[in-house]
Amino acid sequence: MAFPVVPLIWLLIGLYRALKGRDGNPSAGQRRAAAEITGPLGVSRGFYIALYLSFITLPLGLFGMALAAEEFDDNLSLALLAGGLCVYASLQGPHWLAWRVLAPRGWIRAARVVLWPAFHLSRDDRRGAAQLLEAAYGEGWQPGPGKVTVWTAFALALEAEEEDPRRADLILAGIHRFGKLPRNRLKTQGMELVAWPALRRHDWRRVQRRVEEGRGRGVRLLGRIARAHLEAAPWPPFLWLAWALAPNRRATLPYVKEALAAGRKRGPASRPAPRPAEDTGSVWLRHLRLLERAASGRTVRVTELEALARDWEEALEGAGHSRILARGLELGMQDVARAASALRESLEKELETLAAVAEGAWSQGGGAGLAGLLRSRQIEGLIQLAERETAGFPASGGVARALDPPLVELERWYRFQRDIERLRAAGGRDAVQTAWFNGLRYVACNWPVYLERAYTEESAWACREMHLWCASLSAEVMDQQIHSLSADNAARYLG
């Protein structure tokens, strides 16, 4: 019987990748961080490298001794293979049990107990994995104290994906800014988890974007499901095979069937079906549809809101207004004019509510009439949201509020950044520039400075992201002073 050396080589490659921790060449900052990594109980990573390498080299050494003594037989071959499998199980078993078995069933405490002694490259990875586990499968997870790492930032992205996918985009962009994800659970389980909310919303393009940086059987299945809706129809046996090999088969089965049905309906060589028009039906029906979409957390586009506002103007003025008055008289209403005026006020308030959550840019010139009013109200609301932070970082300098733990501040920062991004979409650079020089420049510049002074190393990841964004935005609004300060501050984290 030939000795199964291929599995052992595969194990060595897998261990090398796990210990290396990421793809590509690390930057100087990453090398410094890697030099400071320690294993569980404060033992250096070198100890664990030697320990786990010994688990693999011991069977290989026994195999060499057996060959030298010419006593190699089938029993020893099977024993060595079993030893190699035990090594693999010791490395991957606790992770699989925690992420794939216990946590999806709601046994969060048991999953954390199993995950804690599992092999991690550092204590930061261990704590971050526990936080991501809580954010993914626990109820009511909130960012808390501790060091900000790529794990905890990913937990913020997972939380934001359910509430505001555009904010999740900002967080994930910060995570991907310095290269590919580490070769750990973030690249497999993490990307799969962050794609699931978009899958449930049937947002296929966002699913496709989410899994681009991922790897693994589950990630590949979600990507193929998204492509089945966006591109060519899948070959059914191939999709079924991907489903059979992937985890969470019970949860993904309806989506696989839906993808196959969509592919059969569209055909293998046809183009994707166009998006159904949202402006079908009466103005009343479209109004209710947009309200329902906003209430369910789905995207309301500015173009749709503008079209609805124009149609409401036609329905509430001129001949439309006369029809409303006539209908009121038919129903025997008293003071019909007052009722019509109250109807208009109620509709305007609902449209302003839609404008507060609408995404995208307004038409050239911002529109006029009711659409122009909604645009100005949206811009005013966004400026007020962004300016809430100015009280904490006044123009006179310093910080005027107590700073929360770095991860809490980072989540608050991303909400602030999201408001500025929406302000740019609604009012263009002029609106951002006005708000910037009215006080937001002090918020953006001083926030990471004082966060670093309060938490030093625990806030390094968060401060780097803040300084980089501040440098970019200050260059856009032509604030050379803040740009120089922020660029110099960011350079300290990138050296």
C-alpha positions, 0 to 999 in steps of 0.5 A: 500500500502506498503511503498517502503523502498528499494529504500531509502535504495539503495539511502543511500548506494549510498550516502555512496559510493559517500561520501566515494569516493573509495573502500578499506581502504585508505592509510595514505596519502589518509586519509590526502588528504581526511581531506583537501577536501572541497566542492564548494565555500570553504565550508567543506565537512562535511557541504555537508554530513549533507546537503545531508543526511538531504535530505534523512532523512527528508522523513524518518522522515516524514514517522515515524511521519505518522506511529506514528499518524497512518495516513499513506496512499498511497498519503504520500507513493507516496510523500515520494518516489517522494522525494527520487527520487528527492534526487537521481536526485539532486545528479546524474542528473547534471552529467548525463546531462553533460556527457551523453547528452550535451558533446557527442553532442559537447555542451562543454560549456553547459556541463561545466556550468551544471557540475560546481554546481553538487555534487563533493567531492572536488574542485579538483574533480570539476576542474578535471572533467571539464578537463577530459570533455574537453579532452574527447569531446573538440578539441585540449585540452592541459594540462594547469595550476592547481593541478595534480590529478587523474582526470587530470592524467586520461585526459593525459591518454585519450589524449595519448590513441589516439596518443600512447597507450603504453604511456597511459598504463604507465599513467594508471599504475600510476593511478592504482598503489595505489589501485582501482579507486575512485567510481566516473565518472572515474570508469564508464565514464572514463574507457569507454572513454579510451576504445573507441579509442582501440574499434575503432582500433579493438584492442580487447585485449586493450579494455578488459584491459581498462575496467577491472577496470571499472564499469557501463552499458557502460563499461560492454557492451564494455567488452562483445564486446571485449570478443566476438572477443577473447573468446566464442561467445556471446548469442545474446539475452544477448548481445542485452539486454546489448546493450539496457541497455547501453548508446551510443546505436547508436554508439555501434550498429555497434560493437554489430553487428560485435561481433555477426557476429564474434561469428557466424563465429567462433562458440560457442566452437571453439578457437579464430581465429589466427591473419592473417599473415602479411608476405603475398604478395610480399616484395613491398606490405608488405613494403607499408602495414607497411608504411600505418599502421605506418602512421595511428598510428597502431603498427608496430612490430619489428619482422615484420620489421626484416622479411621485412629487410631480404627479402629486402636484398634478393631482393636488392642483388645478383640475386635480384639486377641483376633482378632490373638492367635487369628490368631497361634496359627493361624500357630503363632507363639511368644509371641503376646502379645509379637508383638501388643505389638510390632505395636502399637508398630510401628504407633504409630511409623508413625502418629507419622511420619504425624502429623509431616507431617499438615496441618490442624486436629485435632478439637474437644478434640484427640481422645483415645486414640491420636489424642490421643497423635498430636496431642501428639506432633505439637505437641511435634515442631513446637515442637522444630523451631521452637525450633532457632533459639533457640540462634542468637538467645538471650534475652540478646540478640545473635546467637550464630551466623554469618549466611549470605547473605540468600537462604539466611537467607530460606529458613531463615526461611520454614521457621521460619515454616512450622513456626509455621503448622503449630503454629498449625493443630495446637495453636491460638493457645495452643500458639503463645503458649506457644512464643512466650514460651518464646523464639521472640519473640527469634528472630522479632524479632532475626533481621531486625535482625541480618541487616540489620546484616550485609548492609544493602541486600542483605537489605532485601527479606528483612528487610521480610518478616520484620518484617511477619510478626513484627508480625502474629504478635506482635499475635496472641499479644498481645505489645505490646512486640515488635509495636511494635518490628517494626511500626516496623522494617517501616515503614522499608521501606514509607515 
